[in-house]
Amino acid sequence: MMKKWLRNTGAVLSAGGIGVYTVYRIVFVRSKKNQSFEYEMPQGKQYDPYAEMIQKNLDTVRELPFQQVFIEAKDGTTLAAAYYHFKDGAPVFVFFHGYHGSALRDGNGILLYARKEGYNILLVNQRAHGRSGGKAITFGIRERYDCLEWIEYINRRFGEKTEIILAGISMGASTVLMAAELGLPANVKGIIADCPFSSPKEILQAVMKQMKFPVHVTYAAVKLGAKVFGGFDVEEASALEAMEHCKVPVLFVHGDADYFVPCEMSRRCYEACISPQKKLVLVKGAAHAISYCVDGELYEKELTEFIEKILI
């Protein structure tokens, strides 16, 4: 009887372990798509009207000269980025793309803005994406430290007086917000956060609800998988908590028709932010990560006003 119970228990535990590992791989492990240097255009009725515009922007930025650069993260992971130089001595944008995104696709708008305004820009491949190494996407938990590494790279290359503006979209926005509580150097003048999620936990649970998964059970499996197989805790940090310590100027941008990362997440981060210089801009009718496409005039106006204030 005892042997049968042990066999049954072992079978259940084995099945449970396989299930947790499978969930871990689906959520956190880099896919073949992320290993390639290509990108996929966003699809759906909210995105289709802007597909031609996005493609045109991509065709333009593909022709721009850049330098491929590599650094090593504290944990030994190789990190990659593309540096675009437009003006000697100018401030540098350091841009972080979203989950399963690519630097060029997600950052083509701000790249074109930087070229027009005479700023330099570093488009970062987040770990487990593109040319960067690493197997696990950690929703900003490890990526926030990578952000510090890229700041150090800029300072080593151009000097500690070089003005830096951190920028990100979706997971990239959350990454730079989380980095804000780690002690940013004085030459980081501001942060531009486009549609950030408030925390890894909240965005994971929100997506589970959207997909009609049982949130309590599914999230428990995801959290356990991250801990056991990835070696990180998805509740270790959050953008919301980071904003309670952030004194760097922050511009939050979010589409009010974002059904993937609710704009309420940006609103809460904005309210939690203790920086004396902060602003929240909601773009009417914009879906997730396409505020620049929906209202480029407003987007550039807000960027310019924000940058002019923080670079005084």
Disulfide bonds with the S-S distance in Angstrom:
none
